Amino acid sequence: GQQVQQSPVSLVLQEGENAELQCKFSTTATELQWFFQRPGGSLVSLLNNPSGTKQSGRLTSTTVVKERSSSLHISSSQTTDSGTYFCAMNPQCSPHTCSLYTKLQLGG
């Protein structure tokens, strides 16, 4: 099966700080998505980025296919960024089946 490693597992930031999350995959991904979930909230798809660099607001994702890696950079973090982040490769790999995540918390 496909193995996914995500780091860091947990991250505590102050408002306005930048954060970067990393994902490494055991096989090449044809589709790669980053998800976000607030405590008690529903799952939100942030970016679909199978290769190259994509930006959405304060989020930037860079996927390097040959290195089988993807990163998610959050700039000028806000309290609403606090929650759980998932990277998932290929549609059949949902955050629940991958069970890999990064918990991001923001202080005051």
N, C-alpha and C positions, 0 to 999 in steps of 0.2 A: 504493500500500500504506500501511499504518498505520505511522507513525513514532513511536518512543518515545525520550525523552531522560531519562536517570537521572543524578542527581548526589547526593553526590560519587561519583567512580569508586572512590576508595580512602579509607579512614578508619582511623586508628589511635587507639585510646582507652585510657585507664587504667581499671581496674576501678572501678565505681561511677559513672562518668561517663554522661551522656546523649548520645544520638545521634539525628539525624534525617536520613532519606533522602527524596529527592524524585523524583517521576516526572511527566513532562509528555507528553501524547498529542496527536497531530495530529487525531484524530477522537474522538468520544464513545465511551466504552467501555460496553458493556452488562454486561460482567463484568470485574472487576479482581482479580487475585490477587498477593499477595506470597509469594515463595518464599525458602528459605534452604538453603544447602549448605555443610557443613563440608568442609575439604580431604580428599579421598578418600572422602567420605560420599555418601549418597543425597540426592536432592532432597526437601525437606520443604515442604509448603504451610503458611504461617504464618497468613494471613488472606485471606478472600475478601470484598472490600469494594467493591461497585459504586458506592455513594454513602453520604454521611454519615460517621459516626464509629463505629468498632468497636474494642473492646478485648479483649485476650487476655493475661492476666498482666501482664508488664512491657511489652507491645507495644500501641501504639495506632496505628490507621490512620485517616486522614481523607481522604476523596475528595470533591472539589468538581467535580461533573459539568460545570457551565457554564464552569469554568476549565480543564477537561480536565486535571486534576492530582490526584495522590495523594501522601500523605506517610506514612512509617512512622517512628514515634518509639519509640526503645528507651530505657527508663529504667533507671537503676542497673545499667549493663552488667556482665556477668560474662564470665569467660574463655570460657565455652561459647557466647557470642554471636559469637565470632570466626569469620569465614567469608565466603561470597559471598552477596549478596542480589540477588534478581531481582524486578522488577515485570513482570507480563504482563497484557495486556488481551485479553479474549475467549479462549475455550477453545482455538481453533486456534493461538494465539500462545504457544508454549511457550518457556521460557527459552532453549532451544537455538536456536530459530529467531529469537527476538528478539535474542539475543546481547548483551543489555545487562545490566549488573550493577554492584553496588557491593561492593568488597572491604573488609571490616571486620576490623581486627586490634586485639587488646587487649594491652597491655603488663602487666607485673607490678604 
